[in-house]
């Protein structure tokens, strides 16, 4: 049965199975959406919803000792494997790792992409983050959402809270106790990115969010106050 628990305003309640949705999950690099909300994505796809991961870049500078082109090929292939595990579709915005550009042309590009995807729900990085690529995709996708007339739900996720994400105060939680194994497998698909270290950090976050929300493990989100509520599984 497609029911899950959500914590809203301090109260846990059951949600009925929703009609099929399209979800767009925007992240700076291959691996960011998987680490930030892979358990939630696994719940969405297990319920029959369609999920697309939008990566701002291909992580060209994330493989020490490898040329950028070789690294981008490696990381794009890892993203493909991770998406297969989560039953999501990958898409790349073709910016360069560590050189994110936020200007009129890239605002227009993201707006066109969002119009083409026409999602029911957008998940993206919290804008107060130590990595400029995370901040960039958050700003670009937020502007596209505004230009769309706020037609989609809009929620922020966290990554490595305290190391990357800062000042994150959740409004919503998703129980990922039964999808954590798929999230872990998707994160470990990014074998070039020291998953033992980074998954260890993210596991601390999901256990802490579980303590906050009353679950074994949970992912936390901040819902934009002008976004429709109740869209998480």
Secondary structure, DSSP 8 states (H G I E B T S, - for coil): ---EEEEETTEEEEE------EEEEEESSTTHHHHHHHHHHHHHHHTT-EEEEEEEE--TT-STTS-HHHHHHHHHHHHHHHHHHHT-EEEEEEE-TT----SHHHHHHHHHHHHHH--SEEEEE-SSBSSHHHHHHHHHHHHHHHHTTS-SEEEEE-STTTTSB-S---SEEEE-TTTHHHHHHHHHT-GGG-HHHHHHHHHHHHHHHHHHHTSSSEEEEEE-TTS-S----
